[in-house]
């Protein structure tokens, strides 16, 4: 799996209990084999894209606060594809 998508799957695991949309995205990542972020984003529904647009800025900011710049950059790569 693409490294940025692995980071995304890990971030989504924090939302599995509270958000059904997060579970859908998480299981897509677990079942499918995506070659890159673009391919993954094309497979998302509009609702799933909206969820990621709300969730990813928070996760990127959190990674920055923890000085985990690798994680921040990887999540930002996914976020940029959404835009």
For each residue, the residues with C-beta under 8 A, 3 or more apart:
1: 5 6 9 29 33 34
2: 5 6 34 35 36 37 40
3: 6 7 74
4: 7 8 37 74 75 77 78
5: 1 2 8 9 29 34 37 40 78
6: 1 2 3 9 10 74
7: 3 4 10 11 71 74 75 78
8: 4 5 11 12 29 52 56 74 75 78
9: 1 5 6 12 13 26 29 30
10: 6 7 13
11: 7 8 14 15 55 56 59 75
12: 8 9 15 16 22 25 26 29 55
13: 9 10 16 26
14: 11
15: 11 12 18 19 22 55
16: 12 13 19 22 23 26
17:
18: 15 22
19: 15 16 22 23 51
20: 23 24
21: 24 25 47 48 51
22: 12 15 16 18 19 25 26 51 55
23: 16 19 20 26 27
24: 20 21 27 28 48
25: 12 21 22 28 29 44 48 51 52
26: 9 12 13 16 22 23 29 30
27: 23 24 30 31
28: 24 25 31 32 40 43 44 48
29: 1 5 8 9 12 25 26 32 34 40
30: 9 26 27
31: 27 28
32: 28 29 40 43
33: 1
34: 1 2 5 29 37 39 40 43
35: 2 39
36: 2 39 40
37: 2 4 5 34 40 41 77 78 81
38: 41 42 81
39: 34 35 36 42 43
40: 2 5 28 29 32 34 36 37 43 44 78 81
41: 37 38 44 49 78 81 82
42: 38 39
43: 28 32 34 39 40
44: 25 28 40 41 48 49 52
45: 48 49
46: 49 50
47: 21 50 51
48: 21 24 25 28 44 45 51 52
49: 41 44 45 46 52 53 82
50: 46 47 53 54
51: 19 21 22 25 47 48 54 55
52: 8 25 44 48 49 55 56 78 79 82
53: 49 50 56 57 79 82
54: 50 51 57 58
55: 11 12 15 22 51 52 58 59
56: 8 11 52 53 59 60 75 78 79 82
57: 53 54 60 61 79
58: 54 55 61 62
59: 11 55 56 62 63 75
60: 56 57 63 64 72 75 76 79
61: 57 58 64 65
62: 58 59 65 66
63: 59 60 66 68 69 71 72 75
64: 60 61 67 68 69 72
65: 61 62
66: 62 63 71
67: 64
68: 63 64 71 72
69: 63 64 72 73
70: 73 74
71: 7 63 66 68 74 75
72: 60 63 64 68 69 75 76
73: 69 70 76 77
74: 3 4 6 7 8 70 71 77 78
75: 4 7 8 11 56 59 60 63 71 72 78 79
76: 60 72 73 79 80
77: 4 37 73 74 80 81
78: 4 5 7 8 37 40 41 52 56 74 75 81 82
79: 52 53 56 57 60 75 76 82 83
80: 76 77 83
81: 37 38 40 41 77 78
82: 41 49 52 53 56 78 79
83: 79 80
